[in-house]
Each structure stands twice: as C-alpha cells, then as structure tokens.
Amino acid sequence: MVEEIINNIKIVFLGTYSVYIIIWALPAVLFGAVLSLGDSKRIIFIDNILSKDVKKLHSNHTSMLSSSIISRFLRYCIVYPFIKKRAINTNIKFKIFMWVNSIGWWGVILFGFYALLR
C-alpha cells in the first residue's frame, strides 16, 4: 500500500518534471545560440553579475569564443543555487531567468543519472 503510493508520487513527479524539461528545452537552446553567437554584451552582463574576477576572466581572449561563452553560461546555470548570493544584481527578472535555467539543467543532469541507474 505505502509502496504503491510512493510509486504513484514518483510517477507524477517524474511526469511533471519531464514536461517542464521539454517546455524549457526549446527556449534554452534558442537562448544559448543567441548568447554564444550574438552580441557579447549579454555574457559580459552575466559575467559582471556572477563571476568572481571579471577582469581575470576577460583578460583571456579565448573567453569570448562562442564555445567558451556557452560552456561558461552552462556552468553558471548549474552552480547558480550555490553562488546566488554572489549576484550583485537584485533584478527579479534575472533571478527568475537563472532559476529557470538552473532547474532545467539540474533536471537534465538528474534525469541522466536516473536513466543510468535504472
């Protein structure tokens, strides 16, 4: 009885989270393309908010390559729950944006581990 209830809760949670990831994925991919291939002012804005040492980061000229930009943004999204206090921006839109992306990327990671463990 209890095992059946836990199993039903697990199914509902995984289904709901799966829908979130599917809905999140398309805008995330599009934003990733715009961020990495578009104007560098977007990643500079994010760097200024979340990076420990922006000058050191931008002194390396390869940091503005599109592959470096998207991988840096992915790292920001994954570690955002742990570095959110570092954010100097109190803009609620930015916080929501980062939380949505953080939850999405953590979902991809956790679903990958879940699939491997099954």
All heavy atoms as an XYZ file, in Angstrom:
968
protein
N       0.825     -1.194      0.000
C       0.000      0.000      0.000
C       0.875      1.267      0.000
O       0.703      2.128     -0.837
C      -0.911     -0.042      1.228
C      -1.703      1.195      1.450
S      -3.250      1.080      0.611
C      -3.986      2.568      1.151
N       1.804      1.371      0.951
C       2.686      2.530      1.029
C       3.607      2.563     -0.186
O       3.870      3.630     -0.760
C       3.504      2.504      2.338
C       4.540      3.599      2.353
C       2.589      2.609      3.534
N       4.074      1.398     -0.602
C       4.951      1.323     -1.770
C       4.216      1.787     -3.027
O       4.799      2.470     -3.881
C       5.450     -0.118     -1.944
C       6.495     -0.251     -3.022
C       7.044     -1.668     -3.081
O       7.385     -2.222     -2.032
O       7.112     -2.187     -4.207
N       2.959      1.459     -3.136
C       2.160      1.882     -4.288
C       1.960      3.403     -4.293
O       2.053      4.038     -5.334
C       0.799      1.184     -4.255
C      -0.071      1.483     -5.458
C      -1.382      0.736     -5.398
O      -1.403     -0.408     -4.896
O      -2.377      1.308     -5.857
N       1.737      3.983     -3.117
C       1.581      5.435     -3.011
C       2.879      6.137     -3.392
O       2.870      7.126     -4.137
C       1.126      5.828     -1.586
C      -0.288      5.318     -1.325
C       1.211      7.336     -1.390
C      -0.740      5.458      0.101
N       4.005      5.632     -2.891
C       5.311      6.217     -3.229
C       5.568      6.102     -4.726
O       6.067      7.037     -5.352
C       6.425      5.550     -2.397
C       6.272      5.931     -0.932
C       7.808      5.935     -2.922
C       7.207      5.206      0.001
N       5.228      4.962     -5.308
C       5.413      4.763     -6.742
C       4.551      5.749     -7.536
O       5.007      6.311     -8.532
C       5.092      3.320     -7.122
C       5.578      2.994     -8.516
O       6.562      3.551     -8.983
N       4.872      2.088     -9.172
N       3.299      5.974     -7.101
C       2.425      6.930     -7.789
C       2.959      8.358     -7.674
O       2.908      9.119     -8.647
C       1.000      6.854     -7.219
C       0.284      5.587     -7.644
O       0.652      4.951     -8.622
N      -0.733      5.208     -6.892
N       3.460      8.711     -6.510
C       4.052     10.044     -6.332
C       5.270     10.194     -7.237
O       5.470     11.245     -7.863
C       4.414     10.282     -4.847
C       3.139     10.399     -4.010
C       5.293     11.516     -4.692
C       3.380     10.415     -2.521
N       6.081      9.162     -7.317
C       7.268      9.194     -8.175
C       6.878      9.372     -9.640
O       7.481     10.182    -10.358
C       8.058      7.897     -7.989
C       9.348      7.829     -8.759
C      10.124      6.608     -8.341
C      10.278      5.689     -9.507
N      11.066      4.491     -9.217
N       5.843      8.690    -10.075
C       5.390      8.794    -11.467
C       4.884     10.206    -11.761
O       5.210     10.793    -12.791
C       4.313      7.731    -11.762
C       4.950      6.343    -11.804
C       3.594      8.025    -13.080
C       3.961      5.206    -11.865
N       4.099     10.761    -10.840
C       3.578     12.112    -11.039
C       4.719     13.132    -11.055
O       4.761     14.027    -11.913
C       2.540     12.463     -9.940
C       2.192     13.941     -9.971
C       1.292     11.625    -10.106
N       5.670     13.001    -10.140
C       6.796     13.932    -10.085
C       7.632     13.845    -11.357
O       7.970     14.871    -11.957
C       7.672     13.651     -8.862
C       8.904     14.503     -8.820
C       8.829     15.839     -8.464
C      10.148     13.970     -9.165
C       9.959     16.636     -8.443
C      11.278     14.761     -9.144
C      11.180     16.090     -8.782
N       7.987     12.628    -11.766
C       8.803     12.468    -12.970
C       8.067     12.966    -14.212
O       8.671     13.593    -15.086
C       9.211     11.004    -13.143
C      10.248     10.478    -12.153
C      10.474      8.985    -12.355
C      11.553     11.233    -12.290
N       6.781     12.725    -14.284
C       5.998     13.207    -15.423
C       5.933     14.722    -15.467
O       6.129     15.338    -16.522
N       5.681     15.330    -14.328
C       5.610     16.791    -14.262
C       6.954     17.422    -14.596
O       7.033     18.380    -15.374
C       5.160     17.241    -12.850
O       3.930     16.600    -12.540
C       4.988     18.737    -12.776
N       8.011     16.889    -14.038
C       9.341     17.421    -14.296
C       9.753     17.190    -15.743
O      10.425     18.030    -16.343
C      10.340     16.808    -13.322
C      11.515     17.694    -13.036
C      11.332     18.993    -12.600
C      12.814     17.234    -13.201
C      12.409     19.813    -12.333
C      13.888     18.057    -12.933
C      13.680     19.340    -12.495
O      14.746     20.147    -12.238
N       9.341     16.072    -16.326
C       9.638     15.800    -17.729
C       8.970     16.828    -18.639
O       9.582     17.304    -19.597
C       9.168     14.400    -18.113
O       9.849     13.428    -17.379
N       7.738     17.181    -18.330
C       7.042     18.201    -19.113
C       7.758     19.540    -18.986
O       7.939     20.255    -19.974
C       5.560     18.302    -18.673
C       4.886     19.518    -19.274
C       4.811     17.035    -19.048
N       8.190     19.879    -17.770
C       8.941     21.125    -17.563
C      10.200     21.145    -18.424
O      10.495     22.141    -19.085
C       9.313     21.296    -16.086
C      10.239     22.464    -15.837
C       9.742     23.749    -15.762
C      11.617     22.277    -15.717
C      10.584     24.831    -15.556
C      12.456     23.353    -15.507
C      11.938     24.621    -15.424
O      12.771     25.681    -15.222
N      10.936     20.042    -18.421
C      12.196     19.988    -19.180
C      11.923     20.113    -20.676
O      12.659     20.807    -21.376
C      12.939     18.675    -18.869
C      13.261     18.641    -17.419
C      14.120     18.479    -19.782
C      14.628     18.470    -16.982
N      10.869     19.474    -21.151
C      10.540     19.565    -22.580
C      10.163     20.997    -22.940
O      10.603     21.531    -23.963
C       9.417     18.568    -22.935
C       9.958     17.142    -22.847
C       8.844     18.850    -24.318
C       8.903     16.069    -22.914
N       9.354     21.637    -22.102
C       8.953     23.022    -22.362
C      10.150     23.964    -22.237
O      10.271     24.929    -22.983
C       7.809     23.437    -21.407
C       6.542     22.663    -21.762
C       7.556     24.935    -21.459
C       5.424     22.819    -20.755
N      11.048     23.682    -21.313
C      12.218     24.534    -21.091
C      13.264     24.380    -22.195
O      13.980     25.337    -22.523
C      12.839     24.178    -19.725
C      14.220     24.685    -19.537
C      14.585     25.942    -19.169
C      15.431     23.958    -19.727
N      15.949     26.032    -19.106
C      16.493     24.828    -19.446
C      15.721     22.641    -20.105
C      17.813     24.428    -19.532
C      17.026     22.250    -20.192
C      18.059     23.139    -19.901
N      13.376     23.200    -22.780
C      14.492     22.889    -23.672
C      14.553     23.780    -24.915
O      15.629     24.272    -25.265
C      14.430     21.421    -24.083
N      13.446     23.988    -25.588
C      13.485     24.768    -26.832
C      13.914     26.212    -26.589
O      14.860     26.694    -27.243
C      12.137     24.707    -27.555
C      12.091     25.448    -28.880
C      13.082     24.839    -29.867
C      10.693     25.415    -29.452
N      13.300     26.936    -25.655
C      13.806     28.298    -25.408
C      15.253     28.313    -24.912
O      16.005     29.240    -25.236
C      12.867     28.849    -24.333
C      11.665     27.998    -24.375
C      12.098     26.675    -24.889
N      15.648     27.309    -24.153
C      17.027     27.262    -23.652
C      18.018     27.101    -24.799
O      19.066     27.751    -24.812
C      17.181     26.130    -22.645
N      17.697     26.261    -25.747
C      18.587     26.067    -26.903
C      18.655     27.341    -27.732
O      19.738     27.760    -28.167
C      18.108     24.870    -27.758
C      18.809     24.827    -29.091
C      18.322     23.572    -27.000
N      17.509     27.960    -27.953
C      17.496     29.208    -28.726
C      18.278     30.316    -28.014
O      19.054     31.031    -28.637
C      16.058     29.660    -28.981
C      15.249     28.761    -29.916
C      13.810     29.237    -30.002
C      15.877     28.704    -31.286
N      18.081     30.446    -26.708
C      18.826     31.466    -25.976
C      20.316     31.155    -25.988
O      21.138     32.063    -26.085
C      18.344     31.606    -24.535
C      19.133     32.629    -23.782
C      18.931     33.974    -23.997
C      20.136     32.246    -22.910
C      19.683     34.926    -23.341
C      20.900     33.182    -22.239
C      20.667     34.537    -22.466
N      20.680     29.883    -25.881
C      22.089     29.509    -25.938
C      22.724     29.918    -27.258
O      23.851     30.424    -27.287
N      21.989     29.734    -28.353
C      22.511     30.137    -29.659
C      22.649     31.654    -29.749
O      23.666     32.173    -30.231
C      21.596     29.618    -30.760
N      21.653     32.368    -29.264
C      21.715     33.832    -29.287
C      22.851     34.335    -28.396
O      23.583     35.249    -28.760
C      20.357     34.433    -28.837
C      20.477     35.925    -28.577
C      19.286     34.162    -29.880
N      23.010     33.710    -27.235
C      24.053     34.137    -26.299
C      25.445     33.890    -26.872
O      26.309     34.762    -26.839
C      23.904     33.405    -24.966
C      24.920     33.741    -23.893
C      24.724     35.181    -23.423
C      24.778     32.786    -22.729
N      25.673     32.704    -27.409
C      27.030     32.364    -27.853
C      27.383     32.951    -29.218
O      28.545     33.241    -29.472
C      27.212     30.854    -27.877
O      26.358     30.268    -28.831
N      26.400     33.126    -30.080
C      26.689     33.621    -31.428
C      26.355     35.098    -31.611
O      26.737     35.694    -32.602
C      25.920     32.791    -32.461
C      26.253     31.297    -32.461
C      25.327     30.549    -33.395
C      27.700     31.069    -32.833
N      25.629     35.665    -30.672
C      25.194     37.052    -30.792
C      26.172     38.028    -30.181
O      27.377     37.769    -30.052
N      25.627     39.139    -29.760
C      26.430     40.226    -29.191
C      27.037     39.787    -27.859
O      26.358     39.187    -27.019
C      25.530     41.448    -28.999
C      26.314     42.705    -28.720
O      27.555     42.624    -28.632
O      25.684     43.765    -28.585
N      28.297     40.106    -27.655
C      28.994     39.674    -26.435
C      28.544     40.427    -25.194
O      28.879     40.026    -24.078
C      30.500     39.817    -26.607
O      30.824     41.170    -26.846
N      27.747     41.481    -25.344
C      27.320     42.253    -24.179
C      26.440     41.425    -23.245
O      26.403     41.682    -22.044
C      26.596     43.534    -24.593
C      25.256     43.303    -25.248
C      24.602     44.606    -25.654
C      23.281     44.309    -26.345
N      22.629     45.508    -26.814
N      25.771     40.392    -23.774
C      24.918     39.547    -22.924
C      25.748     38.742    -21.921
O      25.448     38.709    -20.734
C      24.075     38.625    -23.795
C      23.019     39.342    -24.583
C      22.206     38.370    -25.438
N      21.206     39.066    -26.206
C      21.379     39.459    -27.459
N      22.512     39.214    -28.084
N      20.409     40.095    -28.100
N      26.795     38.089    -22.411
C      27.617     37.288    -21.497
C      28.448     38.191    -20.594
O      28.706     37.848    -19.434
C      28.512     36.269    -22.256
C      29.125     35.257    -21.283
C      29.588     36.963    -23.059
C      28.153     34.368    -20.573
N      28.830     39.365    -21.070
C      29.555     40.304    -20.219
C      28.669     40.749    -19.059
O      29.119     40.832    -17.922
C      30.069     41.507    -21.042
C      31.172     41.044    -21.992
C      30.568     42.625    -20.140
C      31.616     42.080    -22.995
N      27.390     40.978    -19.348
C      26.434     41.342    -18.293
C      26.333     40.219    -17.255
O      26.407     40.455    -16.051
C      25.059     41.619    -18.922
C      23.965     41.831    -17.928
C      23.877     43.019    -17.225
C      23.024     40.844    -17.691
C      22.865     43.219    -16.302
C      22.014     41.034    -16.774
C      21.925     42.231    -16.076
N      26.214     38.973    -17.725
C      26.107     37.830    -16.805
C      27.417     37.652    -16.033
O      27.402     37.376    -14.836
C      25.709     36.562    -17.578
C      24.300     36.729    -18.160
C      25.764     35.329    -16.681
C      23.878     35.633    -19.116
N      28.549     37.813    -16.717
C      29.850     37.722    -16.043
C      29.979     38.764    -14.938
O      30.466     38.461    -13.846
C      30.996     37.909    -17.038
C      31.216     36.712    -17.933
O      30.781     35.604    -17.562
O      31.812     36.887    -19.007
N      29.572     39.975    -15.225
C      29.674     41.045    -14.228
C      28.836     40.751    -12.986
O      29.188     41.185    -11.895
C      29.250     42.384    -14.823
C      30.301     42.957    -15.745
O      31.483     42.720    -15.559
N      29.870     43.691    -16.743
N      27.768     40.019    -13.163
C      26.901     39.701    -12.028
C      27.407     38.482    -11.255
O      27.415     38.480    -10.030
C      25.455     39.473    -12.512
C      24.887     40.780    -13.053
C      24.583     38.939    -11.394
C      23.568     40.606    -13.737
N      27.841     37.437    -11.956
C      28.102     36.157    -11.300
C      29.570     35.763    -11.163
O      29.893     34.877    -10.384
C      27.362     35.038    -12.045
C      25.840     35.149    -12.054
C      25.241     34.046    -12.910
C      25.289     35.091    -10.652
N      30.449     36.388    -11.899
C      31.855     35.986    -11.865
C      32.570     36.570    -10.645
O      32.283     37.673    -10.210
C      32.558     36.454    -13.135
O      33.912     36.099    -13.098
N      33.518     35.781    -10.128
C      34.340     36.272     -9.009
C      35.296     37.356     -9.470
O      35.467     38.368     -8.813
C      35.154     35.121     -8.413
C      34.467     34.326     -7.381
C      35.455     33.341     -6.777
C      34.784     32.443     -5.774
N      35.699     31.458     -5.239
N      35.978     37.103    -10.577
C      37.002     38.025    -11.064
C      36.798     38.258    -12.558
O      37.335     37.539    -13.391
C      38.387     37.448    -10.783
C      39.499     38.438    -11.022
O      39.203     39.599    -11.364
O      40.668     38.047    -10.855
N      36.033     39.272    -12.887
C      35.682     39.555    -14.281
C      36.907     39.966    -15.086
O      37.074     39.539    -16.228
C      34.598     40.654    -14.348
C      34.252     40.984    -15.779
C      33.366     40.217    -13.597
N      37.789     40.773    -14.497
C      38.976     41.231    -15.230
C      39.872     40.067    -15.618
O      40.366     39.989    -16.732
C      39.747     42.253    -14.396
C      39.029     43.565    -14.260
C      39.820     44.536    -13.425
C      39.016     45.828    -13.256
N      39.696     46.789    -12.413
N      40.065     39.129    -14.696
C      40.884     37.954    -14.992
C      40.217     37.095    -16.064
O      40.879     36.596    -16.969
C      41.098     37.143    -13.719
C      41.954     35.924    -13.912
C      42.127     35.176    -12.603
C      42.893     33.889    -12.814
N      42.948     33.091    -11.596
N      38.914     36.963    -15.971
C      38.171     36.165    -16.946
C      38.279     36.762    -18.336
O      38.551     36.054    -19.306
C      36.703     36.066    -16.515
C      35.760     35.341    -17.456
C      36.108     33.862    -17.509
C      34.331     35.525    -17.007
N      38.109     38.053    -18.459
C      38.122     38.698    -19.768
C      39.523     39.015    -20.275
O      39.676     39.426    -21.425
C      37.261     39.956    -19.732
C      35.813     39.646    -19.607
N      34.872     40.595    -19.361
C      35.127     38.477    -19.663
C      33.688     40.043    -19.282
N      33.819     38.751    -19.450
N      40.547     38.832    -19.450
C      41.920     39.043    -19.931
C      42.332     37.921    -20.881
O      43.204     38.103    -21.714
C      42.893     39.125    -18.764
O      42.997     37.888    -18.095
N      41.700     36.773    -20.749
C      41.939     35.661    -21.665
C      41.035     35.856    -22.881
O      39.818     35.797    -22.769
C      41.626     34.339    -20.948
C      41.883     33.135    -21.810
O      42.284     33.248    -22.962
N      41.639     31.977    -21.240
N      41.620     36.081    -24.038
C      40.833     36.408    -25.226
C      39.995     35.232    -25.725
O      39.018     35.447    -26.433
C      41.740     36.937    -26.337
C      42.419     38.207    -25.961
N      41.724     39.368    -25.689
C      43.730     38.500    -25.759
C      42.567     40.324    -25.361
N      43.804     39.823    -25.391
N      40.359     34.023    -25.363
C      39.549     32.875    -25.785
C      38.252     32.782    -24.991
O      37.378     31.996    -25.355
C      40.337     31.557    -25.628
O      40.685     31.380    -24.258
C      41.580     31.557    -26.493
N      38.111     33.594    -23.950
C      36.878     33.544    -23.163
C      35.683     34.069    -23.938
O      34.543     33.850    -23.536
C      37.029     34.332    -21.860
O      37.077     35.719    -22.131
N      35.917     34.749    -25.051
C      34.812     35.282    -25.835
C      34.520     34.449    -27.089
O      33.740     34.862    -27.935
C      35.093     36.731    -26.220
C      35.190     37.640    -24.998
S      33.870     37.376    -23.798
C      32.671     38.513    -24.398
N      35.126     33.282    -27.193
C      34.753     32.350    -28.258
C      33.370     31.788    -27.948
O      32.992     31.638    -26.784
C      35.761     31.212    -28.359
C      37.169     31.572    -28.806
C      38.079     30.359    -28.707
C      37.156     32.102    -30.224
N      32.615     31.460    -28.977
C      31.236     31.015    -28.745
C      31.181     29.754    -27.890
O      30.294     29.616    -27.033
C      30.508     30.798    -30.075
O      31.147     29.801    -30.837
N      32.123     28.839    -28.065
C      32.123     27.623    -27.248
C      32.427     27.940    -25.785
O      31.855     27.335    -24.876
C      33.134     26.615    -27.791
O      34.430     27.182    -27.810
N      33.305     28.905    -25.543
C      33.609     29.310    -24.169
C      32.429     30.029    -23.525
O      32.151     29.839    -22.343
C      34.826     30.237    -24.139
O      35.965     29.573    -24.588
N      31.736     30.827    -24.315
C      30.588     31.570    -23.783
C      29.488     30.616    -23.351
O      28.965     30.721    -22.235
C      30.066     32.573    -24.834
C      31.072     33.710    -25.017
C      28.704     33.123    -24.434
C      30.749     34.622    -26.174
N      29.140     29.666    -24.203
C      28.024     28.774    -23.860
C      28.415     27.824    -22.727
O      27.597     27.519    -21.857
C      27.492     28.016    -25.100
C      26.116     27.427    -24.823
C      28.438     26.944    -25.568
C      25.041     28.434    -24.568
N      29.667     27.374    -22.687
C      30.062     26.491    -21.587
C      30.117     27.254    -20.266
O      29.765     26.716    -19.216
C      31.397     25.812    -21.875
O      32.442     26.754    -21.909
N      30.527     28.519    -20.316
C      30.543     29.339    -19.099
C      29.121     29.587    -18.603
O      28.837     29.497    -17.413
C      31.267     30.658    -19.382
C      31.499     31.474    -18.168
C      32.554     32.553    -18.384
N      32.163     33.588    -19.322
C      32.775     33.830    -20.486
N      33.806     33.098    -20.863
N      32.369     34.801    -21.264
N      28.199     29.866    -19.529
C      26.809     30.073    -19.129
C      26.219     28.789    -18.538
O      25.500     28.833    -17.541
C      25.963     30.540    -20.322
C      24.519     30.704    -19.984
C      24.115     31.704    -19.114
C      23.567     29.855    -20.502
C      22.784     31.863    -18.779
C      22.244     29.995    -20.174
C      21.843     31.010    -19.313
N      26.546     27.653    -19.121
C      26.070     26.375    -18.582
C      26.594     26.172    -17.159
O      25.843     25.767    -16.266
C      26.516     25.221    -19.482
C      26.073     23.867    -19.020
C      25.126     23.263    -20.023
C      27.261     22.979    -18.816
N      27.856     26.485    -16.930
C      28.409     26.372    -15.568
C      27.722     27.329    -14.610
O      27.422     26.964    -13.471
C      29.918     26.627    -15.582
C      30.720     25.497    -16.167
C      32.205     25.663    -15.907
N      32.736     26.941    -16.373
C      33.261     27.152    -17.572
N      33.327     26.168    -18.441
N      33.741     28.341    -17.892
N      27.457     28.549    -15.066
C      26.722     29.494    -14.217
C      25.346     28.931    -13.844
O      24.910     29.065    -12.707
C      26.531     30.843    -14.917
C      27.740     31.724    -14.990
C      27.938     32.557    -16.084
C      28.679     31.764    -13.971
C      29.038     33.397    -16.169
C      29.786     32.597    -14.046
C      29.952     33.407    -15.148
O      31.044     34.233    -15.215
N      24.670     28.332    -14.807
C      23.336     27.781    -14.542
C      23.402     26.637    -13.531
O      22.558     26.552    -12.635
C      22.693     27.284    -15.837
S      22.213     28.600    -16.946
N      24.373     25.772    -13.668
C      24.473     24.619    -12.781
C      24.840     25.039    -11.360
O      24.282     24.526    -10.391
C      25.483     23.593    -13.344
C      24.905     22.970    -14.629
C      25.805     22.514    -12.318
C      25.864     22.111    -15.388
N      25.742     25.994    -11.221
C      26.180     26.379     -9.870
C      25.389     27.552     -9.304
O      25.652     27.975     -8.177
C      27.696     26.686     -9.818
C      28.510     25.483    -10.218
C      28.045     27.899    -10.642
N      24.412     28.061    -10.039
C      23.672     29.235     -9.573
C      23.067     29.062     -8.174
O      23.144     30.002     -7.373
C      22.580     29.635    -10.564
C      21.858     30.892    -10.135
C      22.491     32.119    -10.218
C      20.568     30.851     -9.612
C      21.867     33.278     -9.801
C      19.939     32.000     -9.196
C      20.586     33.211     -9.298
O      19.967     34.355     -8.878
N      22.493     27.913     -7.823
C      21.959     27.800     -6.452
C      23.022     28.010     -5.375
O      22.696     28.426     -4.264
C      21.414     26.370     -6.398
C      21.141     26.006     -7.808
C      22.173     26.729     -8.618
N      24.269     27.762     -5.708
C      25.348     27.889     -4.734
C      26.019     29.261     -4.760
O      26.675     29.649     -3.790
C      26.395     26.800     -4.955
C      25.788     25.429     -5.059
C      25.714     24.776     -6.282
C      25.243     24.804     -3.948
C      25.140     23.525     -6.382
C      24.665     23.557     -4.043
C      24.608     22.915     -5.268
N      25.906     29.991     -5.881
C      26.566     31.300     -5.998
C      25.562     32.441     -6.088
O      25.948     33.571     -6.380
C      27.509     31.345     -7.218
C      26.737     31.208     -8.521
C      28.612     30.340     -7.090
C      27.561     31.496     -9.759
N      24.302     32.178     -5.841
C      23.291     33.228     -5.996
C      23.540     34.421     -5.085
O      23.186     35.540     -5.410
C      21.889     32.667     -5.786
C      21.628     32.204     -4.385
C      20.252     31.628     -4.256
C      20.086     31.246     -2.805
N      19.321     30.155     -2.545
N      24.195     34.209     -3.947
C      24.499     35.324     -3.046
C      25.588     36.225     -3.622
O      25.716     37.368     -3.228
C      24.918     34.795     -1.682
C      23.774     34.133     -0.958
C      24.166     33.795      0.441
C      23.142     33.212      1.217
N      22.240     32.588      1.549
N      26.352     35.693     -4.554
C      27.397     36.477     -5.201
C      26.796     37.492     -6.179
O      27.431     38.483     -6.509
C      28.330     35.538     -5.956
C      29.525     36.215     -6.538
C      30.345     35.319     -7.412
N      30.733     34.080     -6.777
C      31.228     33.043     -7.434
N      31.395     33.096     -8.734
N      31.568     31.942     -6.802
N      25.584     37.231     -6.636
C      24.946     38.087     -7.632
C      24.734     39.485     -7.062
O      24.077     39.650     -6.042
C      23.621     37.486     -8.075
N      25.303     40.455     -7.730
C      25.174     41.831     -7.262
C      23.898     42.475     -7.797
O      23.508     43.523     -7.340
C      26.403     42.670     -7.674
C      26.590     42.633     -9.185
C      27.631     42.203     -6.942
C      27.636     43.575     -9.706
N      23.282     41.838     -8.761
C      22.061     42.367     -9.354
C      20.862     41.869     -8.558
O      20.744     40.686     -8.284
C      21.972     41.903    -10.807
C      20.821     42.530    -11.541
O      20.000     43.230    -10.959
N      20.762     42.286    -12.837
N      19.984     42.738     -8.204
C      18.784     42.324     -7.475
C      17.562     42.318     -8.385
O      16.445     42.270     -7.910
C      18.530     43.266     -6.277
O      18.396     44.596     -6.764
C      19.663     43.176     -5.274
N      17.788     42.367     -9.685
C      16.707     42.353    -10.655
C      15.975     41.017    -10.587
O      16.572     39.957    -10.759
C      17.284     42.592    -12.055
C      16.220     42.742    -13.109
O      15.036     42.543    -12.867
N      16.661     43.098    -14.297
N      14.683     41.063    -10.342
C      13.889     39.838    -10.178
C      13.814     39.045    -11.486
O      13.793     37.820    -11.458
C      12.483     40.167     -9.621
C      11.750     38.898     -9.198
C      11.655     40.936    -10.635
C      12.282     38.277     -7.957
N      13.815     39.734    -12.637
C      13.770     39.025    -13.919
C      15.024     38.179    -14.123
O      14.945     37.043    -14.603
C      13.606     40.001    -15.079
C      12.205     40.557    -15.200
C      12.009     41.257    -16.523
C      12.486     42.682    -16.410
N      12.211     43.476    -17.608
N      16.170     38.724    -13.747
C      17.408     37.962    -13.888
C      17.405     36.747    -12.964
O      17.811     35.653    -13.355
C      18.622     38.849    -13.591
C      19.926     38.119    -13.724
C      20.466     37.868    -14.960
C      20.605     37.657    -12.601
C      21.661     37.185    -15.097
C      21.797     36.976    -12.723
C      22.321     36.744    -13.978
N      16.950     36.929    -11.737
C      16.892     35.810    -10.794
C      15.958     34.710    -11.292
O      16.301     33.524    -11.223
C      16.443     36.293     -9.421
C      17.486     37.123     -8.713
C      16.979     37.595     -7.365
C      18.024     38.446     -6.679
N      17.584     38.933     -5.382
N      14.803     35.083    -11.800
C      13.868     34.091    -12.339
C      14.488     33.383    -13.535
O      14.418     32.149    -13.652
C      12.526     34.758    -12.715
C      11.793     35.199    -11.454
C      11.659     33.827    -13.553
C      10.568     36.057    -11.720
N      15.123     34.151    -14.414
C      15.785     33.586    -15.585
C      16.835     32.550    -15.183
O      16.891     31.451    -15.731
C      16.418     34.726    -16.392
C      17.363     34.285    -17.463
C      16.884     33.737    -18.637
C      18.733     34.413    -17.298
C      17.759     33.328    -19.631
C      19.602     34.016    -18.283
C      19.115     33.475    -19.446
N      17.657     32.896    -14.204
C      18.705     31.971    -13.776
C      18.120     30.759    -13.060
O      18.604     29.639    -13.242
C      19.722     32.686    -12.893
C      20.623     33.648    -13.646
S      21.525     32.915    -15.030
C      22.616     31.786    -14.188
N      17.096     30.944    -12.242
C      16.479     29.800    -11.560
C      15.828     28.854    -12.560
O      15.939     27.626    -12.420
C      15.476     30.257    -10.504
C      16.109     30.517     -9.186
C      16.241     31.716     -8.573
C      16.737     29.548     -8.320
N      16.910     31.565     -7.383
C      17.226     30.241     -7.204
C      16.932     28.178     -8.387
C      17.895     29.613     -6.152
C      17.596     27.555     -7.347
C      18.064     28.257     -6.255
N      15.136     29.390    -13.559
C      14.501     28.541    -14.580
C      15.560     27.722    -15.299
O      15.394     26.508    -15.502
C      13.674     29.402    -15.562
C      13.294     28.627    -16.808
C      12.429     29.938    -14.873
N      16.648     28.352    -15.683
C      17.725     27.628    -16.370
C      18.444     26.658    -15.441
O      18.815     25.558    -15.855
C      18.712     28.610    -16.988
C      18.166     29.206    -18.249
O      17.856     28.495    -19.192
N      18.008     30.512    -18.268
N      18.633     27.042    -14.201
C      19.295     26.154    -13.246
C      18.468     24.893    -13.008
O      18.991     23.778    -13.031
C      19.527     26.889    -11.932
O      20.205     26.072    -11.024
N      17.180     25.073    -12.793
C      16.299     23.912    -12.589
C      16.281     23.030    -13.830
O      16.295     21.801    -13.737
C      14.883     24.385    -12.202
C      14.911     25.018    -10.816
C      13.889     23.240    -12.246
C      13.642     25.764    -10.453
N      16.281     23.664    -14.999
C      16.301     22.889    -16.247
C      17.559     22.058    -16.406
O      17.504     20.860    -16.702
N      18.718     22.674    -16.181
C      19.969     21.936    -16.334
C      20.133     20.863    -15.259
O      20.640     19.773    -15.539
C      21.177     22.867    -16.355
C      21.342     23.514    -17.692
C      21.173     24.817    -18.007
C      21.668     22.849    -18.920
N      21.376     25.011    -19.348
C      21.683     23.814    -19.926
C      21.942     21.527    -19.262
C      21.965     23.519    -21.259
C      22.232     21.224    -20.583
C      22.237     22.208    -21.563
N      19.716     21.168    -14.022
C      19.774     20.141    -12.982
C      18.844     18.988    -13.324
O      19.154     17.828    -13.025
C      19.445     20.730    -11.606
C      20.647     21.310    -10.955
C      20.958     22.622    -10.830
C      21.737     20.582    -10.372
N      22.173     22.763    -10.196
C      22.669     21.527     -9.908
C      22.010     19.227    -10.202
C      23.854     21.160     -9.277
C      23.188     18.869     -9.577
C      24.093     19.825     -9.127
N      17.717     19.292    -13.949
C      16.817     18.226    -14.384
C      17.459     17.330    -15.430
O      17.341     16.104    -15.367
N      18.142     17.938    -16.374
C      18.833     17.141    -17.397
C      19.885     16.241    -16.744
O      19.992     15.049    -17.057
C      19.472     18.070    -18.452
C      20.401     17.300    -19.367
C      18.397     18.775    -19.259
N      20.646     16.798    -15.822
C      21.691     16.021    -15.140
C      21.075     14.888    -14.319
O      21.504     13.734    -14.408
C      22.539     16.936    -14.238
C      23.362     17.895    -15.094
C      23.450     16.131    -13.319
C      23.974     19.037    -14.319
N      20.063     15.213    -13.516
C      19.467     14.201    -12.647
C      18.724     13.124    -13.433
O      18.772     11.945    -13.069
C      18.546     14.859    -11.619
C      19.269     15.751    -10.615
C      18.266     16.454     -9.710
C      20.260     14.951     -9.801
N      18.042     13.518    -14.519
C      17.390     12.505    -15.343
C      18.411     11.603    -16.022
O      18.169     10.423    -16.225
C      16.474     13.139    -16.389
C      15.080     13.373    -15.896
C      14.603     14.650    -15.728
C      14.254     12.317    -15.585
C      13.327     14.880    -15.266
C      12.979     12.519    -15.118
C      12.509     13.805    -14.961
N      19.570     12.170    -16.372
C      20.639     11.343    -16.943
C      21.131     10.307    -15.949
O      21.281      9.128    -16.283
N      21.360     10.735    -14.702
C      21.765      9.786    -13.664
C      20.669      8.764    -13.380
O      20.943      7.586    -13.195
C      22.145     10.508    -12.366
C      23.519     11.104    -12.396
C      23.705     12.443    -12.109
C      24.628     10.340    -12.713
C      24.962     13.008    -12.134
C      25.895     10.882    -12.739
C      26.059     12.226    -12.455
N      19.435      9.222    -13.356
C      18.307      8.317    -13.106
C      18.235      7.254    -14.203
O      18.020      6.072    -13.921
C      17.001      9.112    -13.034
C      15.789      8.264    -12.798
C      15.537      7.729    -11.539
C      14.898      7.981    -13.825
C      14.419      6.937    -11.312
C      13.783      7.197    -13.614
C      13.546      6.679    -12.349
O      12.450      5.892    -12.140
N      18.422      7.670    -15.449
C      18.381      6.726    -16.563
C      19.533      5.717    -16.473
O      19.358      4.537    -16.795
C      18.434      7.462    -17.884
N      20.701      6.179    -16.035
C      21.845      5.273    -15.905
C      21.648      4.264    -14.771
O      22.107      3.122    -14.861
C      23.128      6.061    -15.659
C      23.680      6.833    -16.854
C      24.855      7.687    -16.424
C      24.098      5.878    -17.961
N      20.991      4.695    -13.714
C      20.811      3.816    -12.554
C      19.678      2.821    -12.719
O      19.618      1.845    -11.987
C      20.572      4.654    -11.294
C      21.748      5.526    -10.865
C      21.354      6.382     -9.672
C      22.952      4.666    -10.529
N      18.784      3.057    -13.639
C      17.651      2.143    -13.830
C      18.047      0.871    -14.448
O      18.751      0.436    -15.090
C      16.577      2.790    -14.687
C      15.646      3.559    -13.813
C      14.476      4.011    -14.557
N      13.378      3.190    -14.076
C      12.258      3.015    -14.703
N      12.062      3.564    -15.855
N      11.310      2.282    -14.208
